[in-house]
């Protein structure tokens, strides 16, 4: 495969995973094959994610337990981008800008370090959608939208992603219309994304966060803002829908971890 046709991939794996009670490690290192406990075993999530991604340069955005992540992936050709402050998914993507700027690839994938089951075919579908869009969101349609962000869609375009704290106040009729949820996984044209990241960096949100028991104001950046910034520059934002909710499940607490370990079926060479 020619270098310019290879796909760059970014795995966002910097977070603390505070909802995973009783576990202080990196969520992306949780085992899909448990042994002595749900938190101890084989087949770390991140290795499964990397295996499903297409060939091409890969970067992992790290912060919490970064040395452990490096150790688990040191046998792979990985670039590590440190997110100095945990300042949102957009902040993680900004931390990966130097990696992106060096790549000759035209297209890239952005995925989460705690979502292990996205199939290679789904990543391929996201990339094919870049033939007509500059950014593509992987959506899904769960029976229960819980507290997921939802896609506001017009035609084949995503106009914005509305977070739960806002759409929960919508009328029942409007909530029903907004049936496609955001998985947090994207494909993008590199040059379009790099231009919009400069805009993203200039427009932080001020949020209140508790850090070491102290509530303080902190600047944060969100990937979802790109959905609104890109069209202002004449770029198109599209979407595809996964038909399997389990494919896009995030592992963010013990219950979801146990569920993932039940779902995972190792190939014979990983048994």
Secondary structure, 3 states (H helix, E strand, C coil): CCHHHCCEEEEECCCCCCCCCCCCCCHHHCEEEEEEECCEEEEEHHHHHHHHCCCCCEEEEECCCHHHHHHHHCCCCEEEEECCCCCHHHHHHHHCHHHHHHCCCCEEEEEECCCCCCCHHHHHHHHHHHHCCCEEEEEECCCCCCCCCEEEEECCEEEEEECHHHHCCCCHHHHHHCCCEEEEEEEEEHHHHHHHHHHHHCCCEEEEEEECCEEEEEEECCHHHHHHHHHHCCCCEEEEEECCHHHHCCCCCHHHHHHHHHHCCCCHHHC
